[in-house]
Amino acid sequence: PDMASIIFMIPGLVGLLLQQQTLLLTAFAIVREKEMGTVEQILVTPIRPWEVMLGKIMPNIAIAFFNMSTILALGILWFDVPFNGDIWLFFALAFLFLFTSLGLGILISTVATSQKQAQELARLLILPSMMLSGFIFPREAMPPVLQWLGSLIPVTYFLKISRGIITKGVGLDSLHEPVIALVIFGVVVFLLSARTFRTRLD
């Protein structure tokens, strides 16, 4: 209401950094195994593909939640951004969003053959996420085609969740549409990435 842009930008920045970090770290961690030639060593062990995948993403989840907490703390304590909603609901839905981002990172790693290629593929998603998700420009002011393209980006829905909980203090009853969209995205992307990852290992 007082036109303070920082209150609008910090919740959006949380979503973008969560996506960028988990996507890049997960893709790099798996592609690095290809570059070093250690994938073959993994294949001869009794470890299952889903266990390899889980081992690669668990540290990234911990790092992402630590960084997210740091950003929130700086936003609240340093920039005076009010947190009006339920902090535990925010963390729970952030974990749901991480699930989708991790799946995208694994999906990129199955296609990329080097870390440089993985970085370029990640940029194909990161740049549209900044421009079409509503982080900078309101989606309502975009042409219908761009709004449709933005609806295919998971961070679009997390921005609604983040800004709704932090700035408005809304609950789950007001966020059911973006939450359902994230659940669908998460399940589809993670199953697809897990299947592709297993196929590549086989």
C-alpha positions, 0 to 999 in steps of 0.5 A: 500500500505504501508503494515500497517495492522491497516488500514485493520483491523479497518474497519473489526473490526467495522463489527465484533463488530457490529454483536457480540454486536447486536446479543448478546444484542438482544438475551439476552434481550428476553431470560431474559424475559423467565428466569424471567417469564415475558413473560406471563405478556407481553402476557396479555397486548394489545402489539403486538409481533412486538411491543415487538420485536421492543422495544427490538431492538431499544436500541441496535441499539442506543448502536451499533451506538454509539460504532461504532462511537467510534471505527471509531473515535479512528481508525481515530484520534488515529490510523491514519486510513484514511476515504476516502469514504462517511460517510453517505453512511457508516452509511446507509449501517451499519444500513442495516447490523444491521438489519440482525444482529438483526434478527439473535439475535431474531432468537437465542432468540426463540431457546434458553431457557437461557442466557447461551444457547443463548451465546453458540448459538451466538458463533457458528456464531461469531467464523466462522465470524472471520475465514471465513468472510475475517477478518483475512484470505483472502477469495481468499486463502481459499478452495472452500468449506470454501468460500461457507460457508463464503458466508452464513455469513452476516458479509462477505458482510459488510466487503467488504462494510466497507473496500471499503468505508473506505480504498478505498473511493468507492461508491454505484456503486462499492458495489452493490453486497454485498449490494444486498446480505445484503438486501436479508439476512436482509429480509429473516432473519428478516421475519423468526425471526419475524415469529418464535418469534410470533409463540413462543409468541402465 
